[in-house]
Amino acid sequence: MSEETPELPKLDGPTLEPLGGRVPKQLVILCHGVGSDGDDLIALAPFFQKVLPDARFMSPHAPSQFDGGPIGYQWFSLQDFSMEARIEGVHATGPILNRYIDEQLAEMGLEDKDLALVGFSQGTMMALHVGLRRPKACAGVLGYSGMLVDADNLANEITVKPPILLCHGQDDEVLPFDFMPAALNTLRENGVPCEGLARPNLGHGIDDDGIKAGMFFLADVFGVKL
């Protein structure tokens, strides 16, 4: 008798529905950073909704309780801050996020072309990892203050090449700014259309210009005329 595959954790979190009770035409999934939760990153949704009034925005809580503090969630532990641990983390948690994406798309009757992934910090690591390895390409990936994990193996694992926009503060004290140009170089080497936005005098966070750039990016990848 074959062993049963362990059940993957189910994700949940806050949702912002399309304006005016419209039927969703797009799905935007926002992946928060370590020690935070979906209630934090869903705060971006009202801004993006200005250009995507027909989109449903979902911001799931990461699957594990944060092990570095009393509150919040994490996609994977950072008790070991090595690159090897990050690689193991995205590969272990990727199937959980993928299943969540598949379930939401199926429920809404949408396809990957109707999906965008948005991440912050560790959530950007997850969005990039999953977004480049799905069977079909999503509309785009928007990443703030993150990094491309397991860059050396991307050429062997990449399955799709969605457009990507990365935004990063030049004074980031958590994930140094150098991670952004390094990610862009690897993405371009693998034929992924990508752009980067450097934000001077910004630490580990998102500023107004980053939000505006994200709005234009999401409108563009979904073909929305502004």
N, C-alpha and C positions, 0 to 999 in steps of 0.2 A: 504494500500500500504506500503510495507516495505521500510525502509530508505536505500538509496544507501550507499555502503561502500566508505569512502573517498578515493580519488585517492592517491596512494603512490607517493612520489617524484621519478623522474627518475634520476639515477646517470650517470655521464659521467666523462671522464678523459683520460689521456694519455695511449697509448698502444705501446708495443714493440712486433713486429711480429717475428715469427720464422726466424732463419737464412736462407738466400738463397731462400726466397720465398716459403718455404716448407708449406705444409698443417699442421695446428696445430694438434698435438696429445695430448697435455696437455694444461690446463689453470691454470695459477697462478694469483690469485687476491691479490693485496697488499693494505692493509688498513692503512692509515696514522694516525698520532696522532692529538690531538686537536690543533687548531691554525695553522695547516699546510695545505697541499693539495696534490693531487695525483702526481703533478709534482716533489714533493720532494722525495717521496718513490719510484717512478719509477727508481730512480738512482740505486737501488739495482738490477734491472732487468738484466743489462749487465753482472753482476757477475754470477747470477744464470743461465743466458743463456749459459754460458760456459759449464755447465753440462746438460742443458736442451735445446739443439738447436732446438727442435721441439715444444717448448712451446710458447704460446701467453701469454704475461704478460700485465695485465690491472691494473691500479691504479686509481680507481674512487675518485673524490672529495666527501667528506662527504656531507650529504644532507642539512646541515644548515650553514649559515654564522657564523663565530666565534664571540661570543658575548663578548670576553675579549680583543679585539684588532681590529685594522683597516683592517687587512687582514686575509685570511685563512678560514678554514672550521672546523666544529666539527660534530661528530656523535651525541653528546648530550651535553647540557650545563654543565659546571663545576662551575657556579655561586654558586650553592649549592654543596659543596664538600663531602656531607654525603654519606655513603654507600647506604642509601635508595634512594637517587637521582641517583646514578650510576645504581642500580638495575632497577629503572624505566626507565632510559635512554637506557640500552641495550635491554630491552623488547620492548620499543617503536620503536627503530630503527632497531631491528633485521629483521622485515618483509621487510624493504626497501632493506637491503643488500641481503636477501634471494631471493627477486624477481629479483634483478640484477644478482645474480648468476644463477638463473633458466633461465633467458633470454639469457645470454651469452652461457651457455651450450647448450641450444636448438639451438641457431643460428649456433654453431660450430658442432653440431651433436655429442657432447661428453656427458659423464655421470659423476656422482659424483666421481667415482674412478679415473677419469682423472683430478680432481681438487685438487689444494692445496691452502690453505689460509695462507697469511703472514701478520702479523700485527706489528705495533710499537705503544707502549704506549696505548692510547685509542683505536687504531686500533687493538691491541692485545686483549683488552677486547671484542671487537666486533667479532673478528675471533674465539675466544674461545667460546663465547656464541652461535654463529650461528653454528660453526663447530661441536658442541656436541649435537645439537638439530635438525639437518636435517633428513629427512626420510631415506636417505642412506648416508653411510660414505664417506667422501672425502678421498683422498690419504693421507693427513696429514695437520697438522696445525703447523706453525712456528711463535713463538711469541717473540718479543723483548721488554724488559723494560715495561711489562704490569702487569696485575693481573687477577685473576679469579673472576669475579663478581657473586654475588648470589650463593656462594659456598654451603651454607646451603641447598639450594633447588635443587642442581644438581642431587641428587639421584632420585628425583621425576620427573625431566624433561629430563634427558639424554636419547637420542634415539640411538646414535651411538658412537663408541669408536675409532676414528681415532688415529694414532700415533701422538704424540705431542713433539716438542722440544721447550723449553723455554730458552732464553738467557737473562741475567740480570747483569748489572753493580753493583758491591758491594758498590760503592759510589754514587748510584743513589739518588739524592736530591729531585726528584719529586715523584716517586713511589718507596718507599724504597725496598731494596733488599729482605727483609723478605717476600714480597709478592710472590716471586718465590718458596721457599720451602713450603710455605703454599699452593700454588696452586698445586704443585706436590703431596703433601700429599693427598689432596682432590681427585685429579685425580686418584691416585693409589687406594684409598679406593673405587673408583667407577669402577675399572677394566680397566682404560684407560692406554695404553702403553705410557709412557712419560719419558723424560730425561730432565735434566737441565744443563745449562752451566753457571757457575759463572765467571764473569770477574772482576778480581781485578783492582783497580785504575781506574775504568770506572764509569762515572756518568750516566746521563739519555741520552743514545745514543747507537750507534752500532759501534763496532770496527772490525778490520780485522779478528780477530779470530772468532768473532760472525758470520761474513759473510761467512767465510770458513766452519764453522760448519753447517750453513744453506745450503750451497751448497751440502755438503755431505748428509745432511738429505733429501733434496729434491730429489737428485739422488736416494737415497735408497728407499724412499717411492714410487717412480715411477718405480723402478726396472731397473734403468739405470746403465749399467756397466761402471765404470770409468777406 
